[in-house]
Amino acid sequence: MKNYDDVIIIGGGPTGLFASFYAGLRDMTVKIIEAKSTLGGKVHVYPEKLIWDIGGQTPILGADFIRQTIKQGLTFDPTVCCEEEVLSIRKEAQHFIVTTNRTAHYSKAVIITAGYGIIQPKSIGLEGEERFKKTNLFYTVPSIQQFAGQRVLLSGGGQSAVDWANTLLHVTDDVTVVYRRQEMSGHEQEIQQLMNSKATVLLNTSIQQLQGEECITSVVVEGEQTKQRQVIETDAVIINHGYERNLKLLEDSNLHLKMHEDYGILGNVFGETSEPGIFAAGDALNYEGKLHLIVGCYQDAVHAVNSAKQYIDPLSEKHEMVSSHNKKLKEKNEKIYATLQ
Ligand SMILES: Cc1cc2nc3c(=O)[nH]c(=O)nc-3n(C[C@H](O)[C@H](O)[C@H](O)COP(=O)(O)OP(=O)(O)OC[C@H]3O[C@@H](n4cnc5c(N)ncnc54)[C@H](O)[C@@H]3O)c2cc1C
């Protein structure tokens, strides 16, 4: 006999995890399916960044935010399937079959919280890349401290590259930024900060060669127009050229969900999509007034869960009461209060 969860949540980022928590609050059984080996979503791109704009939260490092978000998301013990890419969603009678690269999962409703798809940093595609990835070629900055006092060369000129360069300057004075265009993009103030800092910024310049045996010892860069080359000695190279997005789930799905003309699934503030029983939330969803921030994910997640609950059981309450009225949380509260005494 097939085991039907109430809801399958596709994507274990901030939205999927909050949806999991909220669905638990609403007595729903939940399965989260995540393509990557760990939960946390895109925030893994910026674990060392301080996030300031989450309500009720003092500045928090991305990595710490991930830890707390996972803890909250697992409050009601959902089933979690990591390293499973959802390839298709099919409707059969009143149920959904969610097929991954490993197996098939069954549920009464689906909430898509897949962000902009599965993202991978764009590779630099130079000789030695695979070898150097094991030593001193980086596509993310897991810990800023590891670069303390080092000569760091960073390639890229978008918002995250500018962010990273400014952050690196807290631990080293020797930062070189190489960017193939004339102007960097991102917040003007942060670009100015970088331009006025100790960093060397080489615009209209790109990396041509990584040199070294086991690790990179120097990099050959070239002027885009001048074609003049120079060799820069370095201890670490960080590449930030944006991300490849795998959107196969939405592009190839036989459900043909209506998509927004800009991007994302076209839906409404209640997380409803063009397909009854399939809801969406967070970066994956788009509607007028959509907030593309973590704070917006939470409202989306609550609406999507409430809509899914009503879809499964039209007689259920439209929404949950405040958390202090929730029976399951009352039991948990007692345990927590006991530890405070
Ligand atoms: C550099 C950067 C800095 C940012 N800074 C801030 C900030 O300061 N404040 C702020 O509020 N927001 C910030 N954001 C935006 C914020 O990170 C996003 O709004 C938020 O992560 C969206 O959460 P999500 O869960 O909707 O999507 P995501 O975080 O993208 O999570 C989606 C998850 O779904 C998984 N997935 C996708 N497709 C599939 C599939 N087919 N099968 C299984 N799993 C799948 C992905 O692997 C991913 O884990 C920033 C974003 C970036 C890139």
The ligand as an SDF file (V2000), in Angstrom:
LIG
                    3D

 53 58  0  0  0  0  0  0  0  0999 V2000
   24.3250   36.5470   -2.6710 C   0  0  0  0  0  0  0  0  0  0  0  0
   22.9290   36.6590   -2.1050 C   0  0  0  0  0  0  0  0  0  0  0  0
   22.7120   37.4490   -0.9920 C   0  0  0  0  0  0  0  0  0  0  0  0
   21.4300   37.5550   -0.4540 C   0  0  0  0  0  0  0  0  0  0  0  0
   21.2270   38.3500    0.6350 N   0  0  0  0  0  0  0  0  0  0  0  0
   19.9890   38.4490    1.1930 C   0  0  0  0  0  0  0  0  0  0  0  0
   19.7590   39.2690    2.3350 C   0  0  0  0  0  0  0  0  0  0  0  0
   20.6620   39.8880    2.8630 O   0  0  0  0  0  0  0  0  0  0  0  0
   18.4910   39.3280    2.8520 N   0  0  0  0  0  0  0  0  0  0  0  0
   17.4350   38.6470    2.2870 C   0  0  0  0  0  0  0  0  0  0  0  0
   16.3240   38.7310    2.7970 O   0  0  0  0  0  0  0  0  0  0  0  0
   17.6280   37.8600    1.1900 N   0  0  0  0  0  0  0  0  0  0  0  0
   18.8620   37.7470    0.6240 C   0  0  0  0  0  0  0  0  0  0  0  0
   19.0620   36.9610   -0.4840 N   0  0  0  0  0  0  0  0  0  0  0  0
   17.8940   36.2600   -1.0660 C   0  0  0  0  0  0  0  0  0  0  0  0
   17.5350   34.9840   -0.2720 C   0  0  0  0  0  0  0  0  0  0  0  0
   18.6760   34.1460   -0.1540 O   0  0  0  0  0  0  0  0  0  0  0  0
   16.4150   34.2470   -1.0040 C   0  0  0  0  0  0  0  0  0  0  0  0
   15.3060   35.1120   -1.1060 O   0  0  0  0  0  0  0  0  0  0  0  0
   16.0180   32.9670   -0.2520 C   0  0  0  0  0  0  0  0  0  0  0  0
   17.1050   32.0710   -0.1480 O   0  0  0  0  0  0  0  0  0  0  0  0
   14.8710   32.2630   -0.9990 C   0  0  0  0  0  0  0  0  0  0  0  0
   14.5800   31.0710   -0.3240 O   0  0  0  0  0  0  0  0  0  0  0  0
   13.8190   29.8620   -1.0600 P   0  0  0  0  0  0  0  0  0  0  0  0
   13.7300   28.7890   -0.0420 O   0  0  0  0  0  0  0  0  0  0  0  0
   12.5820   30.3840   -1.6900 O   0  0  0  0  0  0  0  0  0  0  0  0
   14.7880   29.4500   -2.2510 O   0  0  0  0  0  0  0  0  0  0  0  0
   16.2820   28.8790   -2.1910 P   0  0  0  0  0  0  0  0  0  0  0  0
   17.0150   29.4350   -1.0390 O   0  0  0  0  0  0  0  0  0  0  0  0
   16.8210   29.1050   -3.5550 O   0  0  0  0  0  0  0  0  0  0  0  0
   16.0870   27.3170   -1.9480 O   0  0  0  0  0  0  0  0  0  0  0  0
   15.5610   26.4910   -2.9570 C   0  0  0  0  0  0  0  0  0  0  0  0
   16.0300   25.0700   -2.7210 C   0  0  0  0  0  0  0  0  0  0  0  0
   15.3560   24.2180   -3.6410 O   0  0  0  0  0  0  0  0  0  0  0  0
   16.2700   23.2350   -4.1170 C   0  0  0  0  0  0  0  0  0  0  0  0
   15.7780   22.7400   -5.4220 N   0  0  0  0  0  0  0  0  0  0  0  0
   15.6330   23.4470   -6.5660 C   0  0  0  0  0  0  0  0  0  0  0  0
   15.1630   22.6630   -7.5570 N   0  0  0  0  0  0  0  0  0  0  0  0
   15.0060   21.4200   -7.0120 C   0  0  0  0  0  0  0  0  0  0  0  0
   14.5710   20.1630   -7.5430 C   0  0  0  0  0  0  0  0  0  0  0  0
   14.1980   20.0140   -8.8340 N   0  0  0  0  0  0  0  0  0  0  0  0
   14.5470   19.0840   -6.7030 N   0  0  0  0  0  0  0  0  0  0  0  0
   14.9170   19.2130   -5.3900 C   0  0  0  0  0  0  0  0  0  0  0  0
   15.3590   20.3770   -4.8480 N   0  0  0  0  0  0  0  0  0  0  0  0
   15.3940   21.4700   -5.6520 C   0  0  0  0  0  0  0  0  0  0  0  0
   17.5770   24.0120   -4.2350 C   0  0  0  0  0  0  0  0  0  0  0  0
   18.7020   23.1180   -4.2480 O   0  0  0  0  0  0  0  0  0  0  0  0
   17.5210   24.8850   -2.9720 C   0  0  0  0  0  0  0  0  0  0  0  0
   18.1130   24.2490   -1.8600 O   0  0  0  0  0  0  0  0  0  0  0  0
   20.3270   36.8520   -1.0460 C   0  0  0  0  0  0  0  0  0  0  0  0
   20.5540   36.0350   -2.1680 C   0  0  0  0  0  0  0  0  0  0  0  0
   21.8430   35.9420   -2.6900 C   0  0  0  0  0  0  0  0  0  0  0  0
   22.0620   35.0510   -3.8990 C   0  0  0  0  0  0  0  0  0  0  0  0
  1  2  1  0
  2  3  1  0
  2 52  2  0
  3  4  2  0
  4  5  1  0
  4 50  1  0
  5  6  2  0
  6  7  1  0
  6 13  1  0
  7  8  2  0
  7  9  1  0
  9 10  1  0
 10 11  2  0
 10 12  1  0
 12 13  2  0
 13 14  1  0
 14 15  1  0
 14 50  1  0
 15 16  1  0
 16 17  1  0
 16 18  1  0
 18 19  1  0
 18 20  1  0
 20 21  1  0
 20 22  1  0
 22 23  1  0
 23 24  1  0
 24 25  2  0
 24 26  1  0
 24 27  1  0
 27 28  1  0
 28 29  2  0
 28 30  1  0
 28 31  1  0
 31 32  1  0
 32 33  1  0
 33 34  1  0
 33 48  1  0
 34 35  1  0
 35 36  1  0
 35 46  1  0
 36 37  1  0
 36 45  1  0
 37 38  2  0
 38 39  1  0
 39 40  1  0
 39 45  2  0
 40 41  1  0
 40 42  2  0
 42 43  1  0
 43 44  2  0
 44 45  1  0
 46 47  1  0
 46 48  1  0
 48 49  1  0
 50 51  2  0
 51 52  1  0
 52 53  1  0
M  END
$$$$
